[in-house]
Amino acid sequence: MRQAKVLYKNMEAGILTQNDDGSFVFRYHDAWFNNKNCPAISLTLSKSKQEFHSAYLFPFFYNMLPEGSNKHMICKRNRIDADDYFSLLVTVAKNDTIGAIRVLKIDEI
C-alpha cells in the first residue's frame, strides 16, 4: 500500500491510497469533510461522500500527469515505470502543478 497527502492551497484535504491490488481510494479528512467552508478538491471528488474507490487512478489525478516526451523524460530521469501512475503523480505533483492541488508522498507504511 502506498499513500500520499492531497493538499488544497497547502492545507491537507485528504489521503490518496493505492492498495496492493492496484486499486485507489481517496478519502477526505474528517475535519475537511465536516467543514462547510472547505471545498471539494474537484467536481468528480465532491463532498457528497467522504471516501471514493476506483480500480484505476481517479481521472482528476490522472489529468495531472505529464504526457508524451515530458512523461518519457521524467520517467527516465526518476527511474519510474511509465505505467506506475502513483509514482509519477507524487513525483510531478509535489511542487509543480497548475491550480491549487499538490500531492505529497507519505513514506512507506
N, C-alpha and C positions, 0 to 999 in steps of 0.2 A: 504494500500500500504506500502511495506517495501522496503528500498533501502540500497545498500552497495557500497562503493567506491572500484574500482578494480585498484590495484596498480601493475605496472610493474617496477621492480627494485626500489621500493619505490617512484615512480613517478605516479601520478594519471592519468590513461589512460581513464577511463570511469566510468559509473554507471550501476550497475545491479539492476533492479527493479522487484519485484514480485507484480503484480497487485492484487486487491481484488478478482478477479475471479480465481487466482492461476496461471495465465499465467506469462511469464517472458519477459523482454526487456533488452537487453544490448545495450548501446549507448556510442560510443566513444566521449570524449570531443572534441569540435571544434578544439582547439589548437593541440591536439594529432592527430586528423584525418587529419588535413591540413599540418602537419609537416612530410615531406618525410623521415626524419631521425628517426621518432618514428615507431617502428614495430607494426604489429598486435599482439594481445596477444595470438592468436592461429591460426592455419591454417583454422579452421572451423569458426572463427570470423575474417575473413580477412578484410582489409581496402578497399575492393571493394565497401562497403557501410558503412554508419555511424551507422545505427541502425538495430538491429536484433530482431525478435519476435519469441516466441515459446510457445506452450501450456504447455511445461514441462521445467524443468531446463535444460539448454543447456548441451550437453554431455561433453564439456570441463570442466565445473564447477562440474558436477555430478561425473566425474572421480577423482576429488579432495577429495571426501568424503570417510571416512573410511568404512570398511565392517566388517561383522561378529562380533566377540566378542569385537573388538575395538569400533565398532559403538554402540553396545549394552551398553558398559561401559560408553562411552561419553554421550550417550542419557540419561542414568540413572543418572549419576553424575550431569548433567546440566538440568535435567528435560525437555528434548526435546522429542517430539513425533518422533518416528522413521521415519515417513513419512513427517516430516517437514524439507525438504531438505535445505531450505533457512537458517533456524536457525542453522542447523547442519553445513552448509558451513561457515557461519560467525563465528561460534564457533571454528572450527578447522583451518580455512584458514587465521586467522588474524595474526598468528605468525609462525606456524609450517607447512610450505609447502615445497615440493620439487620443485625447479625451481624458476622462477622469479616473480610469481604471488602471491599476497596477496589480501584478501577480507576483508574489514573493514565495519562493520555495521554503517549506518548513523542513528542517533536517530530518533524515530518515527516522522513522518510529521504531 
